[in-house]
Amino acid sequence: MKLNIKAFALTCGIVWGLGLFFLTWWIIAFDGSTGEPTLIGRLYRGYSISPIGSVIGLIWAFFDGLIGGVVFAWLYNKITGSAESK
């Protein structure tokens, strides 16, 4: 069974982007908006625990998940394709 690369990549991008977005708002709801640097903020330029930072993180995480989904699905299809031919 092969994965649809476009669908898998889009799903990964949406899940990762929305996950980071809602996680940021969860932190804002309990601890408030802070401008402190975070580990994710070091990877995603412009991200911080703030309302605008959550949108920036959503965009970065969407494209990060999209690329990761493409790579994973492509590798999965390559590995399962070679295993099926044997």
PDB file of N, CA, C and O in Angstrom, chain B, residues numbered from 101:
ATOM      1  N   MET B 101       0.838  -1.181   0.000  1.00  0.00           N
ATOM      2  CA  MET B 101       0.000   0.000   0.000  1.00  0.00           C
ATOM      3  C   MET B 101       0.885   1.246   0.000  1.00  0.00           C
ATOM      4  O   MET B 101       1.768   1.388   0.845  1.00  0.00           O
ATOM      5  N   LYS B 102       0.647   2.123  -0.928  1.00  0.00           N
ATOM      6  CA  LYS B 102       1.429   3.346  -1.030  1.00  0.00           C
ATOM      7  C   LYS B 102       0.683   4.509  -0.391  1.00  0.00           C
ATOM      8  O   LYS B 102      -0.548   4.548  -0.368  1.00  0.00           O
ATOM      9  N   LEU B 103       1.454   5.444   0.122  1.00  0.00           N
ATOM     10  CA  LEU B 103       0.880   6.663   0.677  1.00  0.00           C
ATOM     11  C   LEU B 103       0.739   7.704  -0.419  1.00  0.00           C
ATOM     12  O   LEU B 103       1.598   7.806  -1.294  1.00  0.00           O
ATOM     13  N   ASN B 104      -0.334   8.473  -0.378  1.00  0.00           N
ATOM     14  CA  ASN B 104      -0.487   9.616  -1.253  1.00  0.00           C
ATOM     15  C   ASN B 104       0.379  10.730  -0.664  1.00  0.00           C
ATOM     16  O   ASN B 104       0.074  11.258   0.406  1.00  0.00           O
ATOM     17  N   ILE B 105       1.442  11.081  -1.353  1.00  0.00           N
ATOM     18  CA  ILE B 105       2.433  12.009  -0.810  1.00  0.00           C
ATOM     19  C   ILE B 105       1.830  13.381  -0.540  1.00  0.00           C
ATOM     20  O   ILE B 105       2.076  13.961   0.517  1.00  0.00           O
ATOM     21  N   LYS B 106       1.049  13.906  -1.469  1.00  0.00           N
ATOM     22  CA  LYS B 106       0.460  15.240  -1.281  1.00  0.00           C
ATOM     23  C   LYS B 106      -0.493  15.272  -0.099  1.00  0.00           C
ATOM     24  O   LYS B 106      -0.450  16.200   0.709  1.00  0.00           O
ATOM     25  N   ALA B 107      -1.348  14.270   0.009  1.00  0.00           N
ATOM     26  CA  ALA B 107      -2.321  14.236   1.100  1.00  0.00           C
ATOM     27  C   ALA B 107      -1.630  14.052   2.444  1.00  0.00           C
ATOM     28  O   ALA B 107      -1.994  14.701   3.425  1.00  0.00           O
ATOM     29  N   PHE B 108      -0.643  13.180   2.494  1.00  0.00           N
ATOM     30  CA  PHE B 108       0.072  12.942   3.750  1.00  0.00           C
ATOM     31  C   PHE B 108       0.832  14.190   4.177  1.00  0.00           C
ATOM     32  O   PHE B 108       0.819  14.549   5.355  1.00  0.00           O
ATOM     33  N   ALA B 109       1.496  14.855   3.231  1.00  0.00           N
ATOM     34  CA  ALA B 109       2.260  16.056   3.543  1.00  0.00           C
ATOM     35  C   ALA B 109       1.343  17.175   4.031  1.00  0.00           C
ATOM     36  O   ALA B 109       1.665  17.869   4.995  1.00  0.00           O
ATOM     37  N   LEU B 110       0.209  17.346   3.369  1.00  0.00           N
ATOM     38  CA  LEU B 110      -0.732  18.382   3.782  1.00  0.00           C
ATOM     39  C   LEU B 110      -1.274  18.091   5.176  1.00  0.00           C
ATOM     40  O   LEU B 110      -1.414  19.008   5.985  1.00  0.00           O
ATOM     41  N   THR B 111      -1.575  16.852   5.463  1.00  0.00           N
ATOM     42  CA  THR B 111      -2.061  16.467   6.786  1.00  0.00           C
ATOM     43  C   THR B 111      -1.009  16.732   7.849  1.00  0.00           C
ATOM     44  O   THR B 111      -1.327  17.270   8.909  1.00  0.00           O
ATOM     45  N   CYS B 112       0.227  16.367   7.587  1.00  0.00           N
ATOM     46  CA  CYS B 112       1.301  16.614   8.545  1.00  0.00           C
ATOM     47  C   CYS B 112       1.479  18.114   8.797  1.00  0.00           C
ATOM     48  O   CYS B 112       1.663  18.535   9.939  1.00  0.00           O
ATOM     49  N   GLY B 113       1.424  18.905   7.751  1.00  0.00           N
ATOM     50  CA  GLY B 113       1.570  20.352   7.898  1.00  0.00           C
ATOM     51  C   GLY B 113       0.446  20.965   8.718  1.00  0.00           C
ATOM     52  O   GLY B 113       0.692  21.810   9.579  1.00  0.00           O
ATOM     53  N   ILE B 114      -0.777  20.546   8.457  1.00  0.00           N
ATOM     54  CA  ILE B 114      -1.919  21.081   9.199  1.00  0.00           C
ATOM     55  C   ILE B 114      -1.855  20.665  10.665  1.00  0.00           C
ATOM     56  O   ILE B 114      -2.065  21.488  11.556  1.00  0.00           O
ATOM     57  N   VAL B 115      -1.568  19.395  10.915  1.00  0.00           N
ATOM     58  CA  VAL B 115      -1.524  18.906  12.294  1.00  0.00           C
ATOM     59  C   VAL B 115      -0.409  19.593  13.080  1.00  0.00           C
ATOM     60  O   VAL B 115      -0.635  20.036  14.206  1.00  0.00           O
ATOM     61  N   TRP B 116       0.778  19.686  12.511  1.00  0.00           N
ATOM     62  CA  TRP B 116       1.899  20.296  13.216  1.00  0.00           C
ATOM     63  C   TRP B 116       1.674  21.800  13.402  1.00  0.00           C
ATOM     64  O   TRP B 116       1.958  22.340  14.471  1.00  0.00           O
ATOM     65  N   GLY B 117       1.168  22.472  12.376  1.00  0.00           N
ATOM     66  CA  GLY B 117       0.919  23.912  12.481  1.00  0.00           C
ATOM     67  C   GLY B 117      -0.148  24.243  13.517  1.00  0.00           C
ATOM     68  O   GLY B 117       0.058  25.110  14.366  1.00  0.00           O
ATOM     69  N   LEU B 118      -1.275  23.564  13.453  1.00  0.00           N
ATOM     70  CA  LEU B 118      -2.343  23.818  14.417  1.00  0.00           C
ATOM     71  C   LEU B 118      -1.948  23.365  15.820  1.00  0.00           C
ATOM     72  O   LEU B 118      -2.341  23.982  16.810  1.00  0.00           O
ATOM     73  N   GLY B 119      -1.180  22.296  15.902  1.00  0.00           N
ATOM     74  CA  GLY B 119      -0.716  21.833  17.207  1.00  0.00           C
ATOM     75  C   GLY B 119       0.126  22.884  17.907  1.00  0.00           C
ATOM     76  O   GLY B 119      -0.076  23.153  19.091  1.00  0.00           O
ATOM     77  N   LEU B 120       1.070  23.482  17.189  1.00  0.00           N
ATOM     78  CA  LEU B 120       1.908  24.522  17.775  1.00  0.00           C
ATOM     79  C   LEU B 120       1.090  25.763  18.095  1.00  0.00           C
ATOM     80  O   LEU B 120       1.306  26.403  19.124  1.00  0.00           O
ATOM     81  N   PHE B 121       0.151  26.107  17.218  1.00  0.00           N
ATOM     82  CA  PHE B 121      -0.707  27.269  17.430  1.00  0.00           C
ATOM     83  C   PHE B 121      -1.516  27.119  18.716  1.00  0.00           C
ATOM     84  O   PHE B 121      -1.533  28.025  19.549  1.00  0.00           O
ATOM     85  N   PHE B 122      -2.189  25.973  18.881  1.00  0.00           N
ATOM     86  CA  PHE B 122      -3.009  25.764  20.066  1.00  0.00           C
ATOM     87  C   PHE B 122      -2.163  25.577  21.328  1.00  0.00           C
ATOM     88  O   PHE B 122      -2.577  25.989  22.412  1.00  0.00           O
ATOM     89  N   LEU B 123      -1.004  24.972  21.202  1.00  0.00           N
ATOM     90  CA  LEU B 123      -0.111  24.848  22.346  1.00  0.00           C
ATOM     91  C   LEU B 123       0.326  26.232  22.830  1.00  0.00           C
ATOM     92  O   LEU B 123       0.386  26.478  24.035  1.00  0.00           O
ATOM     93  N   THR B 124       0.628  27.122  21.907  1.00  0.00           N
ATOM     94  CA  THR B 124       1.015  28.482  22.270  1.00  0.00           C
ATOM     95  C   THR B 124      -0.117  29.181  23.010  1.00  0.00           C
ATOM     96  O   THR B 124       0.115  29.831  24.029  1.00  0.00           O
ATOM     97  N   TRP B 125      -1.344  29.053  22.504  1.00  0.00           N
ATOM     98  CA  TRP B 125      -2.476  29.695  23.173  1.00  0.00           C
ATOM     99  C   TRP B 125      -2.775  29.040  24.508  1.00  0.00           C
ATOM    100  O   TRP B 125      -3.261  29.715  25.414  1.00  0.00           O
ATOM    101  N   TRP B 126      -2.505  27.758  24.665  1.00  0.00           N
ATOM    102  CA  TRP B 126      -2.671  27.074  25.946  1.00  0.00           C
ATOM    103  C   TRP B 126      -1.699  27.682  26.977  1.00  0.00           C
ATOM    104  O   TRP B 126      -2.078  27.957  28.115  1.00  0.00           O
ATOM    105  N   ILE B 127      -0.462  27.881  26.560  1.00  0.00           N
ATOM    106  CA  ILE B 127       0.526  28.489  27.449  1.00  0.00           C
ATOM    107  C   ILE B 127       0.141  29.922  27.776  1.00  0.00           C
ATOM    108  O   ILE B 127       0.270  30.346  28.924  1.00  0.00           O
ATOM    109  N   ILE B 128      -0.331  30.679  26.786  1.00  0.00           N
ATOM    110  CA  ILE B 128      -0.759  32.059  27.020  1.00  0.00           C
ATOM    111  C   ILE B 128      -1.912  32.098  28.018  1.00  0.00           C
ATOM    112  O   ILE B 128      -1.954  32.978  28.878  1.00  0.00           O
ATOM    113  N   ALA B 129      -2.836  31.165  27.916  1.00  0.00           N
ATOM    114  CA  ALA B 129      -3.999  31.151  28.804  1.00  0.00           C
ATOM    115  C   ALA B 129      -3.601  30.913  30.257  1.00  0.00           C
ATOM    116  O   ALA B 129      -4.220  31.474  31.161  1.00  0.00           O
ATOM    117  N   PHE B 130      -2.580  30.094  30.498  1.00  0.00           N
ATOM    118  CA  PHE B 130      -2.208  29.767  31.870  1.00  0.00           C
ATOM    119  C   PHE B 130      -1.057  30.608  32.422  1.00  0.00           C
ATOM    120  O   PHE B 130      -1.048  30.925  33.611  1.00  0.00           O
ATOM    121  N   ASP B 131      -0.101  30.972  31.594  1.00  0.00           N
ATOM    122  CA  ASP B 131       1.079  31.705  32.068  1.00  0.00           C
ATOM    123  C   ASP B 131       1.157  33.134  31.555  1.00  0.00           C
ATOM    124  O   ASP B 131       1.971  33.917  32.043  1.00  0.00           O
ATOM    125  N   GLY B 132       0.342  33.482  30.598  1.00  0.00           N
ATOM    126  CA  GLY B 132       0.386  34.821  30.027  1.00  0.00           C
ATOM    127  C   GLY B 132       1.376  34.909  28.881  1.00  0.00           C
ATOM    128  O   GLY B 132       2.173  34.002  28.642  1.00  0.00           O
ATOM    129  N   SER B 133       1.301  36.010  28.195  1.00  0.00           N
ATOM    130  CA  SER B 133       2.170  36.246  27.052  1.00  0.00           C
ATOM    131  C   SER B 133       3.550  36.674  27.541  1.00  0.00           C
ATOM    132  O   SER B 133       3.680  37.630  28.306  1.00  0.00           O
ATOM    133  N   THR B 134       4.571  35.964  27.095  1.00  0.00           N
ATOM    134  CA  THR B 134       5.944  36.301  27.472  1.00  0.00           C
ATOM    135  C   THR B 134       6.771  36.472  26.210  1.00  0.00           C
ATOM    136  O   THR B 134       6.454  35.911  25.161  1.00  0.00           O
ATOM    137  N   GLY B 135       7.806  37.234  26.324  1.00  0.00           N
ATOM    138  CA  GLY B 135       8.708  37.408  25.191  1.00  0.00           C
ATOM    139  C   GLY B 135       9.969  36.589  25.343  1.00  0.00           C
ATOM    140  O   GLY B 135      10.944  36.790  24.619  1.00  0.00           O
ATOM    141  N   GLU B 136       9.948  35.658  26.294  1.00  0.00           N
ATOM    142  CA  GLU B 136      11.140  34.864  26.570  1.00  0.00           C
ATOM    143  C   GLU B 136      11.484  33.966  25.383  1.00  0.00           C
ATOM    144  O   GLU B 136      10.593  33.423  24.730  1.00  0.00           O
ATOM    145  N   PRO B 137      12.773  33.813  25.110  1.00  0.00           N
ATOM    146  CA  PRO B 137      13.163  32.904  24.027  1.00  0.00           C
ATOM    147  C   PRO B 137      12.866  31.449  24.403  1.00  0.00           C
ATOM    148  O   PRO B 137      13.039  31.043  25.552  1.00  0.00           O
ATOM    149  N   THR B 138      12.424  30.688  23.431  1.00  0.00           N
ATOM    150  CA  THR B 138      12.116  29.277  23.635  1.00  0.00           C
ATOM    151  C   THR B 138      12.954  28.450  22.675  1.00  0.00           C
ATOM    152  O   THR B 138      13.571  28.980  21.752  1.00  0.00           O
ATOM    153  N   LEU B 139      12.968  27.148  22.905  1.00  0.00           N
ATOM    154  CA  LEU B 139      13.710  26.262  22.006  1.00  0.00           C
ATOM    155  C   LEU B 139      13.114  26.325  20.598  1.00  0.00           C
ATOM    156  O   LEU B 139      13.845  26.392  19.610  1.00  0.00           O
ATOM    157  N   ILE B 140      11.801  26.303  20.518  1.00  0.00           N
ATOM    158  CA  ILE B 140      11.155  26.385  19.199  1.00  0.00           C
ATOM    159  C   ILE B 140      11.413  27.749  18.570  1.00  0.00           C
ATOM    160  O   ILE B 140      11.535  27.863  17.351  1.00  0.00           O
ATOM    161  N   GLY B 141      11.495  28.782  19.403  1.00  0.00           N
ATOM    162  CA  GLY B 141      11.803  30.118  18.893  1.00  0.00           C
ATOM    163  C   GLY B 141      13.182  30.204  18.267  1.00  0.00           C
ATOM    164  O   GLY B 141      13.424  31.048  17.403  1.00  0.00           O
ATOM    165  N   ARG B 142      14.083  29.341  18.694  1.00  0.00           N
ATOM    166  CA  ARG B 142      15.405  29.313  18.069  1.00  0.00           C
ATOM    167  C   ARG B 142      15.361  28.669  16.690  1.00  0.00           C
ATOM    168  O   ARG B 142      16.156  29.009  15.813  1.00  0.00           O
ATOM    169  N   LEU B 143      14.433  27.740  16.502  1.00  0.00           N
ATOM    170  CA  LEU B 143      14.285  27.085  15.197  1.00  0.00           C
ATOM    171  C   LEU B 143      13.417  27.894  14.241  1.00  0.00           C
ATOM    172  O   LEU B 143      13.723  28.015  13.055  1.00  0.00           O
ATOM    173  N   TYR B 144      12.332  28.444  14.775  1.00  0.00           N
ATOM    174  CA  TYR B 144      11.382  29.200  13.958  1.00  0.00           C
ATOM    175  C   TYR B 144      11.574  30.685  14.249  1.00  0.00           C
ATOM    176  O   TYR B 144      11.130  31.190  15.279  1.00  0.00           O
ATOM    177  N   ARG B 145      12.235  31.368  13.336  1.00  0.00           N
ATOM    178  CA  ARG B 145      12.544  32.782  13.519  1.00  0.00           C
ATOM    179  C   ARG B 145      11.258  33.598  13.673  1.00  0.00           C
ATOM    180  O   ARG B 145      10.354  33.512  12.842  1.00  0.00           O
ATOM    181  N   GLY B 146      11.190  34.381  14.735  1.00  0.00           N
ATOM    182  CA  GLY B 146      10.044  35.239  14.984  1.00  0.00           C
ATOM    183  C   GLY B 146       9.016  34.644  15.930  1.00  0.00           C
ATOM    184  O   GLY B 146       8.100  35.343  16.363  1.00  0.00           O
ATOM    185  N   TYR B 147       9.152  33.357  16.260  1.00  0.00           N
ATOM    186  CA  TYR B 147       8.191  32.712  17.146  1.00  0.00           C
ATOM    187  C   TYR B 147       8.461  33.092  18.590  1.00  0.00           C
ATOM    188  O   TYR B 147       9.612  33.119  19.027  1.00  0.00           O
ATOM    189  N   SER B 148       7.411  33.381  19.322  1.00  0.00           N
ATOM    190  CA  SER B 148       7.490  33.613  20.755  1.00  0.00           C
ATOM    191  C   SER B 148       6.131  33.274  21.354  1.00  0.00           C
ATOM    192  O   SER B 148       5.161  33.053  20.629  1.00  0.00           O
ATOM    193  N   ILE B 149       6.070  33.233  22.671  1.00  0.00           N
ATOM    194  CA  ILE B 149       4.808  32.953  23.347  1.00  0.00           C
ATOM    195  C   ILE B 149       4.014  34.259  23.392  1.00  0.00           C
ATOM    196  O   ILE B 149       4.009  34.964  24.401  1.00  0.00           O
ATOM    197  N   SER B 150       3.355  34.562  22.294  1.00  0.00           N
ATOM    198  CA  SER B 150       2.536  35.764  22.164  1.00  0.00           C
ATOM    199  C   SER B 150       1.521  35.506  21.051  1.00  0.00           C
ATOM    200  O   SER B 150       1.676  34.567  20.271  1.00  0.00           O
ATOM    201  N   PRO B 151       0.480  36.341  20.980  1.00  0.00           N
ATOM    202  CA  PRO B 151      -0.518  36.130  19.910  1.00  0.00           C
ATOM    203  C   PRO B 151       0.081  36.190  18.503  1.00  0.00           C
ATOM    204  O   PRO B 151      -0.232  35.340  17.669  1.00  0.00           O
ATOM    205  N   ILE B 152       0.929  37.168  18.229  1.00  0.00           N
ATOM    206  CA  ILE B 152       1.528  37.253  16.894  1.00  0.00           C
ATOM    207  C   ILE B 152       2.549  36.131  16.700  1.00  0.00           C
ATOM    208  O   ILE B 152       2.723  35.628  15.590  1.00  0.00           O
ATOM    209  N   GLY B 153       3.219  35.743  17.782  1.00  0.00           N
ATOM    210  CA  GLY B 153       4.166  34.634  17.700  1.00  0.00           C
ATOM    211  C   GLY B 153       3.485  33.322  17.378  1.00  0.00           C
ATOM    212  O   GLY B 153       4.068  32.464  16.716  1.00  0.00           O
ATOM    213  N   SER B 154       2.237  33.154  17.846  1.00  0.00           N
ATOM    214  CA  SER B 154       1.505  31.921  17.543  1.00  0.00           C
ATOM    215  C   SER B 154       1.190  31.817  16.053  1.00  0.00           C
ATOM    216  O   SER B 154       1.210  30.727  15.481  1.00  0.00           O
ATOM    217  N   VAL B 155       0.901  32.952  15.432  1.00  0.00           N
ATOM    218  CA  VAL B 155       0.626  32.949  13.984  1.00  0.00           C
ATOM    219  C   VAL B 155       1.909  32.682  13.200  1.00  0.00           C
ATOM    220  O   VAL B 155       1.903  31.931  12.224  1.00  0.00           O
ATOM    221  N   ILE B 156       2.999  33.296  13.631  1.00  0.00           N
ATOM    222  CA  ILE B 156       4.293  33.045  12.983  1.00  0.00           C
ATOM    223  C   ILE B 156       4.677  31.582  13.138  1.00  0.00           C
ATOM    224  O   ILE B 156       5.147  30.959  12.186  1.00  0.00           O
ATOM    225  N   GLY B 157       4.480  31.028  14.331  1.00  0.00           N
ATOM    226  CA  GLY B 157       4.762  29.613  14.563  1.00  0.00           C
ATOM    227  C   GLY B 157       3.883  28.703  13.731  1.00  0.00           C
ATOM    228  O   GLY B 157       4.339  27.666  13.252  1.00  0.00           O
ATOM    229  N   LEU B 158       2.617  29.085  13.554  1.00  0.00           N
ATOM    230  CA  LEU B 158       1.692  28.313  12.713  1.00  0.00           C
ATOM    231  C   LEU B 158       2.222  28.215  11.291  1.00  0.00           C
ATOM    232  O   LEU B 158       2.208  27.141  10.690  1.00  0.00           O
ATOM    233  N   ILE B 159       2.679  29.315  10.765  1.00  0.00           N
ATOM    234  CA  ILE B 159       3.184  29.336   9.386  1.00  0.00           C
ATOM    235  C   ILE B 159       4.464  28.492   9.264  1.00  0.00           C
ATOM    236  O   ILE B 159       4.580  27.658   8.365  1.00  0.00           O
ATOM    237  N   TRP B 160       5.423  28.717  10.177  1.00  0.00           N
ATOM    238  CA  TRP B 160       6.662  27.949  10.148  1.00  0.00           C
ATOM    239  C   TRP B 160       6.393  26.458  10.308  1.00  0.00           C
ATOM    240  O   TRP B 160       6.934  25.637   9.568  1.00  0.00           O
ATOM    241  N   ALA B 161       5.545  26.114  11.288  1.00  0.00           N
ATOM    242  CA  ALA B 161       5.276  24.705  11.567  1.00  0.00           C
ATOM    243  C   ALA B 161       4.526  24.040  10.416  1.00  0.00           C
ATOM    244  O   ALA B 161       4.744  22.862  10.135  1.00  0.00           O
ATOM    245  N   PHE B 162       3.646  24.782   9.749  1.00  0.00           N
ATOM    246  CA  PHE B 162       2.931  24.209   8.612  1.00  0.00           C
ATOM    247  C   PHE B 162       3.915  23.783   7.530  1.00  0.00           C
ATOM    248  O   PHE B 162       3.844  22.661   7.031  1.00  0.00           O
ATOM    249  N   PHE B 163       4.824  24.669   7.172  1.00  0.00           N
ATOM    250  CA  PHE B 163       5.776  24.333   6.117  1.00  0.00           C
ATOM    251  C   PHE B 163       6.793  23.287   6.573  1.00  0.00           C
ATOM    252  O   PHE B 163       7.242  22.472   5.768  1.00  0.00           O
ATOM    253  N   ASP B 164       7.156  23.302   7.850  1.00  0.00           N
ATOM    254  CA  ASP B 164       8.043  22.285   8.387  1.00  0.00           C
ATOM    255  C   ASP B 164       7.371  20.906   8.336  1.00  0.00           C
ATOM    256  O   ASP B 164       7.986  19.926   7.917  1.00  0.00           O
ATOM    257  N   GLY B 165       6.116  20.841   8.764  1.00  0.00           N
ATOM    258  CA  GLY B 165       5.367  19.586   8.699  1.00  0.00           C
ATOM    259  C   GLY B 165       5.133  19.129   7.274  1.00  0.00           C
ATOM    260  O   GLY B 165       5.148  17.931   6.990  1.00  0.00           O
ATOM    261  N   LEU B 166       4.915  20.078   6.375  1.00  0.00           N
ATOM    262  CA  LEU B 166       4.710  19.762   4.959  1.00  0.00           C
ATOM    263  C   LEU B 166       5.948  19.093   4.374  1.00  0.00           C
ATOM    264  O   LEU B 166       5.848  18.059   3.713  1.00  0.00           O
ATOM    265  N   ILE B 167       7.102  19.678   4.617  1.00  0.00           N
ATOM    266  CA  ILE B 167       8.351  19.112   4.099  1.00  0.00           C
ATOM    267  C   ILE B 167       8.648  17.767   4.760  1.00  0.00           C
ATOM    268  O   ILE B 167       9.047  16.818   4.085  1.00  0.00           O
ATOM    269  N   GLY B 168       8.458  17.686   6.066  1.00  0.00           N
ATOM    270  CA  GLY B 168       8.673  16.427   6.764  1.00  0.00           C
ATOM    271  C   GLY B 168       7.739  15.333   6.272  1.00  0.00           C
ATOM    272  O   GLY B 168       8.143  14.176   6.157  1.00  0.00           O
ATOM    273  N   GLY B 169       6.486  15.693   5.979  1.00  0.00           N
ATOM    274  CA  GLY B 169       5.520  14.728   5.458  1.00  0.00           C
ATOM    275  C   GLY B 169       5.890  14.225   4.077  1.00  0.00           C
ATOM    276  O   GLY B 169       5.727  13.043   3.776  1.00  0.00           O
ATOM    277  N   VAL B 170       6.388  15.119   3.239  1.00  0.00           N
ATOM    278  CA  VAL B 170       6.823  14.719   1.895  1.00  0.00           C
ATOM    279  C   VAL B 170       7.976  13.725   1.991  1.00  0.00           C
ATOM    280  O   VAL B 170       7.963  12.683   1.337  1.00  0.00           O
ATOM    281  N   VAL B 171       8.965  14.053   2.805  1.00  0.00           N
ATOM    282  CA  VAL B 171      10.132  13.181   2.945  1.00  0.00           C
ATOM    283  C   VAL B 171       9.730  11.820   3.512  1.00  0.00           C
ATOM    284  O   VAL B 171      10.163  10.783   3.011  1.00  0.00           O
ATOM    285  N   PHE B 172       8.894  11.825   4.566  1.00  0.00           N
ATOM    286  CA  PHE B 172       8.478  10.573   5.176  1.00  0.00           C
ATOM    287  C   PHE B 172       7.682   9.710   4.200  1.00  0.00           C
ATOM    288  O   PHE B 172       7.958   8.518   4.065  1.00  0.00           O
ATOM    289  N   ALA B 173       6.696  10.298   3.518  1.00  0.00           N
ATOM    290  CA  ALA B 173       5.864   9.525   2.592  1.00  0.00           C
ATOM    291  C   ALA B 173       6.686   9.002   1.420  1.00  0.00           C
ATOM    292  O   ALA B 173       6.485   7.868   0.986  1.00  0.00           O
ATOM    293  N   TRP B 174       7.601   9.804   0.906  1.00  0.00           N
ATOM    294  CA  TRP B 174       8.434   9.374  -0.210  1.00  0.00           C
ATOM    295  C   TRP B 174       9.313   8.194   0.213  1.00  0.00           C
ATOM    296  O   TRP B 174       9.418   7.199  -0.505  1.00  0.00           O
ATOM    297  N   LEU B 175       9.944   8.316   1.393  1.00  0.00           N
ATOM    298  CA  LEU B 175      10.771   7.212   1.887  1.00  0.00           C
ATOM    299  C   LEU B 175       9.939   5.960   2.150  1.00  0.00           C
ATOM    300  O   LEU B 175      10.365   4.850   1.834  1.00  0.00           O
ATOM    301  N   TYR B 176       8.770   6.137   2.722  1.00  0.00           N
ATOM    302  CA  TYR B 176       7.885   5.007   2.991  1.00  0.00           C
ATOM    303  C   TYR B 176       7.528   4.292   1.686  1.00  0.00           C
ATOM    304  O   TYR B 176       7.586   3.065   1.610  1.00  0.00           O
ATOM    305  N   ASN B 177       7.161   5.058   0.671  1.00  0.00           N
ATOM    306  CA  ASN B 177       6.818   4.463  -0.621  1.00  0.00           C
ATOM    307  C   ASN B 177       8.008   3.757  -1.255  1.00  0.00           C
ATOM    308  O   ASN B 177       7.848   2.698  -1.861  1.00  0.00           O
ATOM    309  N   LYS B 178       9.200   4.334  -1.120  1.00  0.00           N
ATOM    310  CA  LYS B 178      10.398   3.697  -1.674  1.00  0.00           C
ATOM    311  C   LYS B 178      10.692   2.381  -0.953  1.00  0.00           C
ATOM    312  O   LYS B 178      10.982   1.372  -1.595  1.00  0.00           O
ATOM    313  N   ILE B 179      10.618   2.392   0.371  1.00  0.00           N
ATOM    314  CA  ILE B 179      10.941   1.201   1.148  1.00  0.00           C
ATOM    315  C   ILE B 179       9.910   0.102   0.919  1.00  0.00           C
ATOM    316  O   ILE B 179      10.276  -1.055   0.715  1.00  0.00           O
ATOM    317  N   THR B 180       8.630   0.452   0.950  1.00  0.00           N
ATOM    318  CA  THR B 180       7.599  -0.570   0.741  1.00  0.00           C
ATOM    319  C   THR B 180       7.569  -1.041  -0.710  1.00  0.00           C
ATOM    320  O   THR B 180       7.220  -2.192  -0.976  1.00  0.00           O
ATOM    321  N   GLY B 181       7.922  -0.187  -1.631  1.00  0.00           N
ATOM    322  CA  GLY B 181       7.963  -0.595  -3.030  1.00  0.00           C
ATOM    323  C   GLY B 181       9.057  -1.606  -3.293  1.00  0.00           C
ATOM    324  O   GLY B 181       8.861  -2.549  -4.059  1.00  0.00           O
ATOM    325  N   SER B 182      10.204  -1.420  -2.667  1.00  0.00           N
ATOM    326  CA  SER B 182      11.297  -2.376  -2.855  1.00  0.00           C
ATOM    327  C   SER B 182      11.019  -3.678  -2.102  1.00  0.00           C
ATOM    328  O   SER B 182      11.459  -4.745  -2.529  1.00  0.00           O
ATOM    329  N   ALA B 183      10.301  -3.598  -0.999  1.00  0.00           N
ATOM    330  CA  ALA B 183       9.975  -4.806  -0.236  1.00  0.00           C
ATOM    331  C   ALA B 183       8.919  -5.642  -0.959  1.00  0.00           C
ATOM    332  O   ALA B 183       8.951  -6.870  -0.890  1.00  0.00           O
ATOM    333  N   GLU B 184       7.981  -4.986  -1.654  1.00  0.00           N
ATOM    334  CA  GLU B 184       6.941  -5.700  -2.378  1.00  0.00           C
ATOM    335  C   GLU B 184       7.467  -6.392  -3.617  1.00  0.00           C
ATOM    336  O   GLU B 184       6.929  -7.420  -4.028  1.00  0.00           O
ATOM    337  N   SER B 185       8.525  -5.835  -4.227  1.00  0.00           N
ATOM    338  CA  SER B 185       9.034  -6.420  -5.464  1.00  0.00           C
ATOM    339  C   SER B 185       9.872  -7.675  -5.211  1.00  0.00           C
ATOM    340  O   SER B 185      10.167  -8.415  -6.150  1.00  0.00           O
ATOM    341  N   LYS B 186      10.252  -7.922  -3.978  1.00  0.00           N
ATOM    342  CA  LYS B 186      11.075  -9.104  -3.684  1.00  0.00           C
ATOM    343  C   LYS B 186      10.235 -10.331  -3.458  1.00  0.00           C
ATOM    344  O   LYS B 186      10.772 -11.408  -3.200  1.00  0.00           O
TER     345      LYS B 186
END
